[in-house]
C-alpha cells in the first residue's frame, strides 16, 4: 500500500505542535487546533510567540537554530532591553581596546624611528655639609676615638 504524500502545510503544522516554550509547555496543543486550517494554525502560532536570539545577533551574527528561541511577546520586550544594554557595553569596551592598541602601535612605531641610544641622566652632585666650628658639640676631630 502506497503512503499518502503529506503537504508542506501539514508538515509545518506538525512541527509547530512539537515546539515548546522555555518552561516546557507546548506553544500550541492539538485540542486547540482541531477545527482549524493549517494557515489559521500558523497565524495562531505567530501571535503567541516571537523568534528571538539567545545570544544577541548584534554580538555574534549567529542565526544558527541553536541560538534561536521562542518567547511570548511579553517576555521578548524586557529581554531585548537587557540585550541592548549588553550590546552597548560590549561596543564601548571594544572601542577602548581598539584605542589602546592604536596608541600602543603608534608608540612602538615612534620608538623604532628614534634609534639614538638612550643617555642616562647625570647624577645630581651631593652638597657638602658645613663643618662644625671647633668646640661645638658636633665637632669631631680626626684624633678623637
ABEGO torsion letter per residue (X at the ends): XBBBBBBAAAAAAAAAAABBBAAGBBABBAAAAAABBAAAAAAAAAAABBBBBABBAAAAGBABAAABBBBBAAAAAAAAAAAAAAAAAAAAAAAAAAAAAAAAAAAAAAAAABABBBBBBBBBBBBBBBBBBBGBAABBBAABX
